[in-house]
């Protein structure tokens, strides 16, 4: 049969196909530009993610090298193979490496991740450890520490660690039952204050105030302070830091991100030990006869109270004021449906791309 105008059926079908083809090539005004803009945003988002991963990897390598270098310097100073005094050289290296890692931390990581990472590093570094001085003072005999506690190793190591383990388990339960509903900022600054106050029990024992004014034995006072309260509060501080580290890890870089966050905090502990060894040497504290612990009380007050309290104002600047069960603000490159600065993943799929 013929169509209008004498065209055959095959010619009519060809005209229909051309009309459909032309109509499929036509888009409403603005749709093409929108798709092009979406592709550009997607490419930009992927570039940002790639730069972020490269920054995390670079910082991880630098922190690892600095930590390894601190170990090498410690070995060299142990065998007197350096021109400078051992404790002074270790301190100079620790401060220099810390400065380098802190600067790179803010240059290479996302702003919120960098702030939290720096806070946890400083939290470890400012609680200056004095194990060499305190351990000797608690366990030394009467010839070295007259009228001292004279703890035996069974009590000081075995029973104290046993009690401390139960205190840490109680801290885990308290975190789950109470503090897990707090915001990160409150959790950090409150535990910092309580931890510093609990550390002052060492000062009470050193000054012998527990015997003279409180009528408490050294063992009971030590158990309440270092064995119980300090361990419990340390766990209440440790749990939010682990949770915050997990929330800060970007997509597809979780392992490296968590490693750098935890590793930088551990490096802060190494820096704390280096500063503690330097301060013990500068305070002329001697642990062999003739012993000298005259400056131990002042050193404990400065290292375990004054320095850690510096983290309280820093927590209001570096730690986000967000709930622990909510996303961390500022981490816009995490696994979200619509990350800031990029298109929704549904648009990426419509464009034929594959969401990262």
Secondary structure, 3 states (H helix, E strand, C coil): CCCHHHCCHHHHHHHHHHHHHHHHHCCCCCHHHHHHHHHHHHHHHHHHHHHHHHHHHHHHHHHHHHHHHHHHHHHHHHCCCCCCCHHHHHHHHHHHHHHHHHHHHHHHCCHHHHHHHHHHHHHHHHCCCCHHHHHHHHHCCCCCCCCCCCCCHHHHHHHHHHHHHHHHHHHHHHHHHCHHHCEHHHHHHHHHHHHHHHHHHHHHHHCCHHHHCCCCCHHHHHHHHHHHHHHHHHHHHHHHHHHHHHHHCCCCCHHHHHHHHHHHHHHHHHHHHHHHHHHHHHCCCECCCCCECCCHHHHHHHHHHHHHHHHHHHHHHHCCCCECCCCCCCCCCCCCCCCCCCCCHHHHHHCCCCCC
